[in-house]
Amino acid sequence: MSDRQDFVADHTDRPARGDALLTVADVLSFPVLQAGSPEVIVGGAALDAEVRWAHVSDSAGVARLLDGGELLLSTAAGWPHDADDLRAFVSALRRAGVAGIVVELGAQLPRIADPVVEACAESGLALIALHTETKFVAVTEAVHRALIAAQTDALHERQRLHELFTALSLQGAPADVVVAETARALGAPVVLENLAHEVIAVEPLRMPVAEVLSNLAAADRVPVQARGVRWGALQALPGPAHPAGRLTVLEQGATALAFGCLADGGDAEWSLLAQRGIIDDLLGARFASPADMAARLSAGGFSVAGRQCHGIVVRGALSAAELAYRARQAGCAVVAAQVGGDDVALLSLPASAVLTDALAVRIAGDDRTVFVGPAADDVLDLLSSLRAARDLAASDRSDGGPRVRRVDGRPLERLVASLRDDHRLHAHSERMLAPLVAHDRERRGDLLDVLAALVAHPGNRSAAAAASHLSRSVFYQRLALIGDLLDVDLDDGETLAALHLALLTRRSTSTS
């Protein structure tokens, strides 16, 4: 049997508490320990205890030499024999923070005493029996070698992370990019919230967003702060262990985010980024399920279920931030952003409320035009409402003053909004307009604009010519060319309706 001796803890340079990179289960898998024919007497969750050193001792008073995190290797030769003393011995080890106990069995100790097994089971302390003689010095060398290698890997990984997040800070990377890189480094979903618990950015990896947001109570969390100012929190759901430590990765990400906040002058840019991201993803249908989008909206205080919601577009001298402020002052939950030169917003009102013209003007302002999509009570309807409002805004060619225009008052546009994902509608548009599209592309013509003016002013070609900014004679020449290219009668009501539908479909595609 190999020589045994006690090692005084203070004489050895060990990893600091909390820096352990091995578990009892890891050590148990080492070949040198497997050669001892190990039997797990008490395992389960106890095998997940962190090991930061190995200590060899047969002494009954070994607990006073331990600092915590040690894996105790022993033949139990010096242990007490009385049952109560054995229980007290195990309790002392537990209080000292020992990670687990490995006992070598032999002729003098054919089995581990029941009081030891019972005490370990009660306290959740890993207990392993070795049935074959084992060189404990080889075990300690293997443990120490693995710990040093792991610490070296951790240092390299910390340096890599430092370089990564420093580069992101110097490049002025937006918050969503920093959050995405943090999630990839951790291999777990990461969420950035501001102090109001609004979700600024989320990288769910392969998990549904709704599931991520519903499990934040189990997340690791670090504050995003600098110079005594706190802006929010960076959170990571449970995931695999990381060589540098999960909290270290989160802290690096939080530091990069804090630098971004200092550079941008605060977290106002965060809110704009979050709202623009929601609207972009909604318009682009970039969400795995309506529940995911509903969860993102709800995290920002915007409820869809049981509410009356609308998509709106506001045209005029206005900012998304001002639009959002006006909407909140009017008692609406709101998500607003600028898209394509117009300010667009999602509004959420109580189910009993009505978005009257007066309320729409109060939100948009007296000197602006607001385009209002149909009421919606779920995410997909809200998407249709916002798309329809944008289509209506895109088709508006009048130079009139401020007003409220509603999709509900334009049944054909509402039909196109509801069927915009139907490939047959797009095939109809392409088939009918192909000659005009080709003509305008090849000759830089304006036939599509002229046709749009015609269908916008049915029965009044003088008004249509004025809307096209063309003289009546030139306008009529354009109409004749359109009729020839399409081989249709532009005085036929059904033909005009079909062309109007084709134009609206084409416009809806360009505003998606």
PyMOL commands that set and color helices and strands:
alter all, ss='L'
color gray80, all
select helices_A, chain A and resi 9-11+24-28+31-34+44-48+62-65+83-96+114-123+136-170+175-186+209-214+216-218+246-264+268-283+290-299+320-329+357-364+379-395+407-409+411-419+423-443+447-456+461-467+472-486+493-510
alter helices_A, ss='H'
color red, helices_A
select strands_A, chain A and resi 22-23+38-42+50-51+53-56+70-74+100-104+126-130+190-194+199-203+220-226+229-236+307-315+333-339+342-350+369-372+404-406
alter strands_A, ss='S'
color yellow, strands_A
deselect
rebuild
show_as cartoon
